[in-house]
Amino acid sequence: MVKSRLSQHPPKELPPIIAGPILRAIDETSITLWMLVSHKYEFDAKVWTKESDILYHQNIDEHSNIVRVGKNAFIYVTTLALSESLTEATRYFYDITLTDNQGIRKTLQELMPDIVYNQQSSPSFFFNRQINNVLHGSCRKPHHNSKDGMLSIDQALEQSFADEASAPDLLILSGDQAYIDDVAGPTLFAINQVIEYLGLFQEELSGATIDSSKQLPTDENCYYQRPTLLPDNDTTENVMSYFFKGKKKPIFTSVNANNHLISFAEVIGMYALIWSPEMWRFSKLEADNIAPQYQATYAEELHWVEEFKQGLPKVRRAMAHIPVYMIFDDHDITDDWNLTRGWEEAVYNNAFAKRIVGNALIGYWLCQGWGNDVTKLSPLTEKLLPFFSDSGIEQHDQVIDILLHWDQWHYTLNTHPKIVVLDTRTQRWRSESSLSKPSGLMDWEALCDLQQELIDQPAVIMVSAAPIFGVKLIETIQRIFTFFGRALMVDAENWMAHKGTASVILNIFRHYKTPPNFVILSGDVHYSFVYDITLKFRRNSPHITQITSSGIKNEFPEKLISWLDRLNQILFGPKSPLNWFTQRRNMTIRHRRPSNQQIRTLLNGAGIGQLKVNDDCTEVEASVLLANGEQVTFIKKD
């Protein structure tokens, strides 16, 4: 058991704004903001131009969806309806004024002096419908032994005040923003303190070795031994051992998932800590009584967690100054989420496993998905909000069932070019022949809907969590393991792993009404690369550029990725006959070389991707702003 020090160091007063404000969806007539606050204060918002023309100035309550998630925790998703349309290529300023119980009014700068940049008195953003400069990335694990690539966003935004032409238009986070299944011991220790300080709502647990989430922090298996807390019965054991024998973990149990989050309170506590420094300031990380075999791990993780939290003021500042769009990948919920039909049957037929997945999905809806398109999600919101009361979530299982049946997480942005963000997790093309074969990342109906979005568009930027065109050698290895029924052993999640999905997505690119210019943004794999793709045997082939940027704070094992890169170039080079045995034999794929490499095609380093395109996407520049301050550009072959 780890002793809690909360009673020794309780905060005298909670900060009014726990996390946020995060700037979310923006169009010509509205602005969406996300915040986690400690009380239901009176908030006024103001939006204005550099010339002091006011576009919005009023109380935000009537324009906010407010969800209570704890005694001292309220999530605000606020959409400000503007009195005038936003103008292209213009910087706008905004502020939120809080009035406390004593009638004292404070602006964001007064509440959080580090929320603004030098010589600025309020947050601001640059509005563009014509998209020419996009920041993008995925995979941000707080305790990974690298710097945080989100700091590169802050640096780019700070530079844009001196050179507005360099201002990025928006930020797209394409998956694994929150590692719900891979949590450091010090982070979990902080989460438990956040739960107590904010009074985050607890829940009863069915099918677990504990009766309530209240028991988690004091359970002797809370830290690094969570697999022992999972349900253990003959049915579950037989099902899981059959479907997951090829991998080290039965759903939630692995070397990296020993602190897998379980409760809704833990999930909200995690979001409070990854986007804001506020609750870290009250969290004590000198844990007592960590089991001896885990003390070295705790100490090593603590070093990187301490570094991570030092950068959070700049991360919060960056997310308040640029429109942020998000989509989930597996770690936002759990590793291998919906990978196979067998995985789904094992998880969703077990009450406790389903609750764990469901709690992560509730957290995604509240903290990520909702802000992408408030209007599109309004049918879901209307169903869910009545279940959130002042004492907790009522009919918790019903809330999870509603979320698991919702399959409209994908969205489009009405920009030029159009941006299409795919949901590759909840619309799966499940294998009918085998429980252990990987499901297709999108089913036939979803792909047909995608094709309708693309028809007659002059250019499109498409966001897929996983690369559509992966490294052929790695996909071949995954295919071999899948053949022997071990898809979960190698995380065989790629677009080519399912024949139906692969065939349809490739046919979409071949369709004569397909946009002539495509840019695909992806992540997931923990390394970065760029491919230029054209169709063979077609006179007017579309030009496809796929840019994979991963991870923001995660990396691939360096020696392994170096060998895979070399072997892939040898075995699947442009003239290799092995290419004729792949799904992409009718396509020509040329890689771009990272500017800091002579031979390598894969870039391994934490950072944020940057896409620069001209108006019709005929000129595409791809680079990575590495967390160490270096900018690496991918050089196109002559």
C-alpha positions in Angstrom: 0.0 0.0 0.0 1.2 3.5 -0.8 0.5 6.0 2.0 -1.3 9.1 1.0 0.1 12.5 2.0 -3.0 14.4 1.0 -4.2 15.2 4.4 -0.8 16.7 5.2 -0.7 19.0 2.2 -4.2 19.9 1.1 -4.5 23.0 -1.1 -5.9 25.9 0.7 -7.7 27.1 -2.4 -8.1 25.4 -5.7 -7.3 27.3 -8.9 -10.5 28.5 -10.6 -9.3 27.0 -14.0 -7.9 23.5 -13.6 -7.1 23.0 -17.3 -7.6 25.1 -20.4 -8.9 27.2 -21.9 -8.2 25.1 -25.0 -9.2 26.7 -28.3 -11.2 24.1 -30.2 -13.3 24.3 -33.4 -13.4 27.6 -35.2 -15.4 28.7 -38.2 -16.5 32.1 -39.6 -19.3 32.5 -37.1 -18.3 30.7 -33.9 -15.5 29.8 -31.6 -15.5 26.7 -29.3 -13.6 26.7 -26.0 -12.9 23.9 -23.6 -12.2 24.3 -19.8 -12.1 22.2 -16.7 -12.9 24.5 -13.7 -13.2 24.0 -10.0 -16.5 25.9 -9.4 -19.4 27.1 -11.4 -18.2 30.7 -11.6 -19.8 33.5 -13.6 -17.8 33.8 -16.8 -17.9 36.5 -19.4 -16.2 36.1 -22.7 -15.0 38.8 -25.1 -13.7 38.5 -28.7 -12.3 41.5 -30.6 -10.1 42.5 -33.5 -6.8 44.4 -33.4 -8.9 47.5 -34.2 -11.0 46.9 -31.1 -14.1 45.8 -33.0 -16.0 43.6 -30.6 -17.5 40.4 -32.0 -18.7 38.9 -28.7 -19.1 40.2 -25.2 -21.5 38.5 -22.8 -22.0 35.9 -20.2 -21.1 32.4 -21.5 -23.5 30.3 -19.4 -26.3 30.2 -22.0 -23.7 29.2 -24.7 -22.0 26.5 -22.6 -22.6 22.8 -22.0 -21.5 22.3 -18.4 -20.9 18.8 -17.1 -20.1 18.2 -13.4 -17.5 15.5 -13.0 -16.7 16.0 -9.3 -17.5 18.0 -6.2 -15.0 20.7 -7.4 -14.8 19.8 -11.1 -16.9 21.1 -14.0 -16.2 20.7 -17.7 -17.3 23.6 -19.9 -17.7 23.2 -23.7 -18.6 26.7 -24.8 -19.5 27.9 -28.3 -19.4 31.6 -28.8 -21.8 32.8 -31.6 -20.1 35.9 -33.1 -22.0 39.0 -34.2 -19.9 39.3 -37.3 -18.1 36.8 -39.5 -14.4 36.3 -39.0 -12.2 37.7 -41.7 -9.6 35.6 -43.6 -5.9 36.0 -42.6 -6.7 38.0 -39.5 -5.6 37.8 -35.8 -8.4 37.9 -33.2 -8.1 38.3 -29.5 -10.3 36.8 -26.8 -10.5 36.8 -23.0 -12.6 35.2 -20.3 -13.4 37.2 -17.2 -14.2 35.3 -14.0 -16.3 36.7 -11.2 -15.9 34.9 -7.9 -18.2 34.6 -5.0 -16.9 37.9 -3.6 -17.7 39.7 -6.8 -14.0 40.1 -7.7 -13.4 40.0 -11.5 -10.2 38.5 -13.0 -9.1 38.1 -16.6 -7.2 35.1 -17.9 -3.9 37.0 -17.6 -4.7 37.8 -14.0 -5.6 34.2 -13.3 -2.7 32.7 -15.2 0.0 35.2 -16.1 1.8 32.6 -18.2 -1.2 32.1 -20.5 -0.1 35.0 -22.8 3.0 35.7 -24.8 5.4 38.5 -24.2 3.9 42.0 -24.8 0.4 40.5 -25.1 -2.4 41.0 -22.6 -4.8 38.3 -23.8 -4.8 35.1 -25.8 -5.3 35.4 -29.6 -5.6 33.2 -32.7 -5.0 33.6 -36.4 -8.1 32.7 -38.5 -7.7 31.1 -42.0 -10.1 29.1 -44.1 -7.4 28.8 -46.8 -5.2 26.2 -45.1 -1.5 26.6 -45.9 0.3 25.7 -42.7 -0.8 22.8 -40.4 0.9 21.4 -37.3 0.1 17.8 -36.6 1.3 14.8 -34.5 0.3 11.9 -32.4 1.5 9.8 -29.5 2.4 11.9 -26.4 3.4 9.7 -23.5 4.3 11.9 -20.5 7.0 9.6 -19.1 8.8 8.7 -22.3 12.5 9.5 -22.1 12.4 12.4 -24.6 11.5 16.1 -24.6 7.9 17.1 -25.3 7.2 18.0 -28.9 4.3 20.2 -27.9 6.8 22.8 -26.8 7.7 23.2 -30.5 4.1 24.4 -31.1 4.6 27.1 -28.5 7.8 28.2 -30.1 6.2 28.4 -33.5 3.3 30.4 -32.2 5.6 32.8 -30.3 7.6 33.4 -33.5 4.4 34.2 -35.4 3.8 37.4 -33.5 6.8 38.9 -35.2 6.0 37.2 -38.6 2.3 36.6 -39.0 2.9 35.0 -42.4 4.5 32.1 -40.5 1.5 31.6 -38.2 0.1 28.0 -38.3 -3.5 27.7 -39.2 -4.5 24.9 -36.9 -3.2 21.9 -34.9 -4.4 18.3 -35.6 -3.7 15.7 -32.9 -4.2 12.4 -34.7 -4.3 9.9 -31.8 -2.9 8.9 -28.5 -3.2 12.3 -26.9 -3.8 10.5 -23.6 -2.1 7.2 -22.7 -4.9 5.7 -20.6 -3.3 2.3 -20.7 0.4 3.3 -20.1 0.7 5.4 -17.0 3.8 6.1 -14.9 3.8 5.4 -11.2 4.4 9.1 -10.3 1.6 10.1 -12.6 -0.8 7.7 -11.1 0.2 8.9 -7.6 -0.6 12.4 -8.7 -3.9 11.3 -10.3 -5.0 9.9 -6.9 -4.3 13.2 -5.3 -6.2 15.1 -8.0 -9.2 12.8 -7.5 -9.3 13.7 -3.8 -8.6 17.4 -4.2 -11.3 17.8 -6.9 -13.7 15.3 -5.4 -13.9 13.5 -8.7 -16.9 11.2 -8.8 -16.3 7.6 -7.8 -18.3 4.5 -9.0 -19.3 1.0 -7.9 -17.5 -1.7 -9.8 -19.0 -5.0 -10.9 -16.9 -8.1 -11.6 -13.8 -6.7 -10.0 -11.8 -7.8 -6.9 -12.8 -4.5 -5.4 -16.3 -3.1 -4.9 -15.7 0.5 -5.6 -13.2 2.8 -7.3 -12.7 4.5 -3.8 -10.6 1.4 -2.9 -8.1 1.7 -5.7 -5.6 4.2 -4.1 -5.3 2.2 -0.9 -5.2 -1.3 -2.5 -1.8 -3.0 -2.2 -1.9 -3.6 -6.0 -2.6 -0.1 -7.0 0.8 0.7 -8.3 2.5 -1.4 -11.0 0.4 -4.5 -10.1 -3.0 -3.6 -11.6 -3.3 -6.8 -13.6 -4.2 -8.6 -10.3 -7.2 -6.2 -9.9 -8.8 -7.4 -13.2 -11.6 -10.0 -13.1 -10.5 -13.5 -12.7 -13.0 -16.2 -13.6 -12.9 -19.4 -15.7 -15.0 -17.9 -18.5 -12.9 -14.8 -18.9 -9.6 -16.7 -18.5 -10.5 -19.2 -21.2 -11.7 -16.6 -23.6 -8.8 -14.3 -23.1 -6.1 -17.0 -23.1 -7.4 -18.2 -26.4 -7.6 -14.9 -28.2 -4.5 -13.3 -26.6 -2.0 -16.1 -26.1 0.2 -14.6 -28.9 0.8 -11.4 -26.9 2.1 -10.8 -23.5 -1.0 -9.2 -22.3 -4.7 -10.4 -21.9 -6.4 -7.1 -22.9 -5.1 -4.8 -20.1 -2.2 -6.7 -18.6 1.3 -6.0 -20.0 4.7 -4.6 -19.0 3.5 -1.2 -20.1 0.0 -1.4 -18.7 0.7 -2.2 -15.1 -0.8 1.1 -14.1 -3.7 1.0 -16.6 -6.4 3.5 -15.5 -9.6 1.9 -14.4 -12.2 4.4 -13.1 -13.8 7.5 -14.7 -12.3 9.6 -11.9 -8.8 8.4 -12.9 -9.4 9.3 -16.5 -10.5 12.8 -15.7 -7.6 13.2 -13.3 -5.2 12.2 -16.2 -6.7 14.8 -18.5 -6.2 17.5 -15.8 -2.5 16.6 -15.6 -1.5 16.3 -19.3 -2.7 19.7 -20.5 -2.1 22.0 -17.5 0.4 22.6 -14.7 -2.2 23.6 -12.1 -2.8 20.4 -10.3 0.8 19.3 -10.4 1.5 22.3 -8.1 -0.4 20.6 -5.4 0.7 17.0 -6.0 3.5 15.5 -3.9 5.4 12.8 -5.8 7.5 11.4 -3.0 5.5 8.2 -2.6 6.0 5.9 0.4 5.9 2.1 0.3 6.2 1.5 -3.4 7.0 -2.2 -3.6 10.8 -2.7 -3.6 10.9 -4.3 -7.0 9.3 -1.2 -8.5 11.2 1.6 -6.7 13.9 1.9 -9.4 11.2 2.1 -12.1 9.4 4.8 -10.1 12.6 6.8 -9.7 13.4 6.6 -13.4 9.8 7.6 -14.4 9.9 10.4 -11.9 12.8 12.1 -13.7 10.9 12.3 -16.9 7.6 13.2 -15.3 9.3 16.1 -13.6 10.6 17.3 -16.9 7.2 16.8 -18.6 5.4 19.0 -16.0 8.0 21.8 -16.3 6.9 22.3 -19.9 3.1 22.3 -19.2 2.7 26.1 -18.8 3.9 26.5 -22.4 1.8 23.6 -23.6 -1.3 25.2 -22.0 -0.4 28.6 -23.6 0.0 27.0 -27.0 -3.4 25.2 -26.9 -5.0 28.5 -26.0 -3.7 30.2 -29.1 -4.4 27.8 -32.0 -7.5 25.9 -33.1 -7.0 22.3 -31.9 -8.7 19.3 -33.5 -8.4 15.7 -32.2 -9.2 12.1 -33.0 -8.6 9.0 -30.9 -6.4 6.1 -31.5 -6.1 3.0 -29.3 -4.1 4.4 -26.3 -6.7 7.0 -25.7 -8.9 4.1 -24.7 -6.7 1.0 -24.4 -4.0 -0.8 -26.5 -5.3 -2.7 -29.5 -8.8 -1.3 -29.0 -11.2 -3.2 -31.4 -8.2 -4.8 -33.2 -10.0 -8.1 -33.8 -13.5 -9.5 -33.5 -12.2 -11.9 -30.8 -10.9 -8.9 -28.8 -14.3 -7.2 -29.0 -16.1 -10.3 -27.8 -13.7 -10.9 -25.0 -13.9 -7.3 -23.7 -17.6 -6.4 -24.3 -18.9 -9.6 -22.8 -17.0 -8.9 -19.5 -18.6 -6.3 -17.3 -15.4 -5.0 -15.7 -13.4 -4.9 -19.0 -16.3 -3.1 -20.7 -16.4 -0.6 -17.8 -12.7 0.2 -18.2 -13.0 0.8 -21.9 -16.2 2.7 -21.4 -14.7 5.1 -18.8 -11.9 6.0 -21.2 -14.5 6.6 -23.9 -16.5 8.9 -21.6 -13.3 10.8 -21.0 -12.6 11.1 -24.7 -16.0 12.4 -25.4 -15.8 15.1 -22.7 -12.2 16.2 -23.2 -11.5 15.6 -26.8 -14.2 14.5 -29.2 -16.9 17.0 -28.2 -14.9 20.1 -29.1 -14.3 18.9 -32.7 -17.9 19.6 -33.8 -20.4 20.5 -31.1 -23.3 20.5 -33.6 -22.6 17.1 -35.0 -22.3 15.6 -31.5 -25.4 17.3 -30.2 -27.6 14.1 -30.6 -25.1 12.2 -28.5 -24.8 15.1 -26.0 -28.6 15.3 -25.6 -28.7 11.6 -24.7 -25.8 11.7 -22.3 -26.2 14.9 -20.3 -29.3 13.8 -18.3 -27.2 11.0 -16.8 -24.7 13.5 -15.2 -26.0 14.7 -11.8 -24.5 16.6 -8.9 -23.6 13.3 -7.3 -22.1 11.4 -10.1 -23.0 9.4 -13.3 -26.4 7.8 -13.0 -26.9 4.5 -14.8 -23.2 4.3 -15.6 -23.5 1.2 -17.8 -26.2 2.8 -19.9 -24.0 5.8 -20.6 -21.2 3.4 -21.8 -23.7 1.5 -24.0 -24.7 4.7 -25.7 -21.1 5.7 -26.3 -20.1 2.3 -27.6 -23.0 2.4 -30.2 -22.1 5.9 -31.4 -20.1 5.8 -34.6 -20.0 9.4 -35.7 -16.7 10.5 -34.3 -15.3 11.4 -37.7 -15.7 14.9 -39.0 -14.8 17.3 -41.8 -13.6 20.9 -41.7 -15.1 23.4 -44.2 -11.7 24.7 -45.2 -9.8 25.0 -48.5 -8.7 22.4 -49.1 -11.4 20.4 -47.2 -10.0 18.5 -44.2 -11.5 15.0 -43.6 -10.7 13.4 -40.3 -11.3 9.6 -40.2 -12.5 7.4 -37.4 -10.5 4.2 -37.8 -11.6 2.6 -34.4 -15.4 2.3 -34.1 -16.4 1.6 -37.7 -14.4 -1.6 -38.2 -14.8 -4.2 -41.0 -14.8 -7.3 -38.8 -13.4 -10.6 -40.1 -16.2 -13.2 -40.6 -13.7 -16.1 -41.1 -11.7 -15.8 -37.9 -11.9 -14.2 -34.5 -8.2 -13.6 -34.5 -7.8 -11.9 -37.8 -7.4 -8.1 -37.7 -10.5 -6.1 -38.5 -10.4 -3.6 -41.3 -9.9 0.0 -40.0 -13.1 1.1 -41.7 -16.0 -0.9 -43.0 -17.6 -0.8 -46.4 -20.4 1.6 -45.4 -17.9 4.0 -43.8 -15.7 3.9 -46.8 -18.6 4.6 -49.1 -19.4 7.7 -47.0 -15.8 8.7 -47.3 -15.9 8.5 -51.0 -18.9 10.8 -51.1 -16.9 13.4 -49.1 -14.1 13.3 -51.6 -16.0 13.4 -54.9 -15.3 16.4 -57.0 -13.0 18.1 -54.5 -10.0 19.8 -56.1 -7.8 18.8 -53.2 -8.2 17.1 -49.8 -6.2 16.8 -46.6 -7.2 13.5 -45.0 -6.3 12.5 -41.4 -5.9 8.8 -40.6 -4.5 7.8 -37.2 -2.6 4.9 -38.9 -0.7 5.4 -42.1 -2.6 4.2 -45.1 0.7 3.4 -46.9 2.9 1.9 -44.3 6.5 0.6 -44.3 6.2 -2.6 -46.5 8.6 -4.7 -44.5 6.8 -4.0 -41.2 3.5 -4.8 -42.9 4.9 -8.0 -44.3 6.0 -9.1 -40.8 2.6 -8.3 -39.4 1.0 -10.3 -42.3 3.1 -13.3 -41.4 2.1 -13.2 -37.8 -1.6 -12.7 -38.7 -1.4 -15.8 -40.9 -0.4 -17.8 -37.9 -3.2 -16.3 -35.8 -0.9 -13.9 -33.8 -2.2 -10.5 -35.0 -2.2 -9.2 -31.4 1.4 -10.2 -30.9 2.6 -7.6 -33.4 -0.2 -5.0 -33.3 -1.2 -5.8 -36.9 -3.2 -2.6 -37.4 -2.6 -1.3 -40.8 -4.9 -0.5 -43.8 -3.6 -3.4 -45.8 -4.2 -6.1 -43.1 -7.8 -6.6 -44.2 -8.4 -7.4 -47.9 -11.8 -5.7 -48.0 -10.7 -2.5 -46.5 -7.5 -2.4 -48.5 -9.3 -3.0 -51.7 -11.9 -0.3 -51.2 -9.5 2.4 -50.0 -7.1 1.8 -52.9 -10.1 1.8 -55.3 -11.1 5.2 -53.9 -7.7 6.6 -54.9 -8.1 5.1 -58.4 -11.6 6.5 -58.9 -11.8 9.1 -61.7 -13.6 11.6 -59.5 -11.0 11.3 -56.8 -9.4 14.7 -56.0 -6.3 15.2 -58.2 -4.3 16.2 -55.1 -4.3 14.4 -51.8 -2.4 14.9 -48.6 -2.7 12.2 -45.9 -1.6 13.1 -42.4 -1.0 10.1 -40.0 0.8 9.0 -36.9 0.7 6.0 -34.6 4.0 4.3 -35.4 6.5 6.3 -33.3 8.6 7.4 -36.3 8.1 9.8 -39.2 8.3 9.4 -42.9 6.9 10.9 -46.1 5.8 9.1 -49.3 4.8 10.5 -52.7 2.4 8.1 -54.4 1.1 7.9 -58.0 -0.8 5.3 -59.9 0.8 3.1 -62.6 -0.8 2.7 -65.9 -2.9 5.8 -65.6 -2.3 9.0 -67.6 -3.8 11.4 -65.1 -2.9 9.9 -61.8 -3.8 11.8 -58.6 -0.8 13.0 -56.6 -0.8 11.6 -53.1 1.6 12.7 -50.4 1.4 10.9 -47.1 3.1 12.5 -44.2 3.4 10.4 -41.0 4.5 12.3 -37.9 4.9 10.3 -34.7 5.4 10.7 -31.8 5.1 14.0 -30.0 6.6 12.4 -27.0 7.4 8.9 -28.0 10.0 7.2 -30.2 10.8 3.8 -31.7 13.8 1.7 -30.4 16.7 3.3 -32.4 18.6 0.2 -33.3 15.5 -1.7 -34.4 14.2 1.1 -36.6 17.6 1.5 -38.2 17.7 -2.1 -39.2 14.1 -2.2 -40.4 14.7 0.9 -42.5 17.8 -0.6 -44.2 16.1 -4.0 -44.8 13.0 -2.3 -46.2 15.0 -0.3 -48.7 16.8 -3.5 -49.8 13.8 -5.8 -50.0 11.2 -3.3 -51.2 13.1 -0.7 -53.2 11.5 0.9 -56.2 12.8 -1.8 -58.6 12.3 -4.8 -56.3 10.1 -7.7 -57.7 8.8 -8.2 -54.2 6.6 -5.1 -54.7 4.4 -7.2 -57.1 3.3 -9.4 -54.1 1.9 -6.4 -52.2 -1.5 -4.8 -52.3 0.1 -1.6 -53.8 1.7 -3.2 -56.9 -0.1 -0.8 -59.2 1.2 2.2 -57.3 4.6 3.9 -57.5 5.8 5.0 -54.0 8.8 7.2 -53.6 10.1 8.2 -50.2 11.5 11.5 -49.2 14.7 11.6 -47.3 15.0 13.5 -43.9 17.4 16.4 -44.3 19.5 15.2 -41.4 20.1 11.8 -42.9 22.1 10.5 -45.9 20.6 7.1 -46.3 17.7 6.7 -43.8 14.1 7.2 -44.9 12.6 7.0 -41.4 13.1 9.8 -38.9 13.1 8.7 -35.3 12.7 11.6 -32.8 10.0 13.3 -30.7 8.5 16.4 -32.2 5.6 17.9 -34.1 4.9 17.7 -37.8 4.5 20.7 -40.0 2.7 20.7 -43.4 3.0 23.6 -45.8 0.9 23.6 -49.0 -0.1 26.0 -51.7 -3.8 26.7 -52.3 -4.4 23.6 -54.5 -1.9 21.2 -52.8 0.2 20.8 -55.8 3.2 21.9 -53.8 3.7 20.0 -50.5 6.4 20.6 -48.0 6.8 18.3 -45.0 9.0 18.8 -41.9 9.2 17.8 -38.3 9.9 20.4 -35.6 11.9 18.2 -33.3 11.6 18.7 -29.5 15.4 19.3 -29.3 14.9 22.5 -31.4 16.1 21.1 -34.8 13.8 21.3 -37.9 14.1 18.4 -40.2 12.6 18.7 -43.7 11.8 15.8 -45.9 13.6 16.2 -49.3 11.8 15.0 -52.4 13.9 13.0 -54.9 14.5 14.6 -58.3 
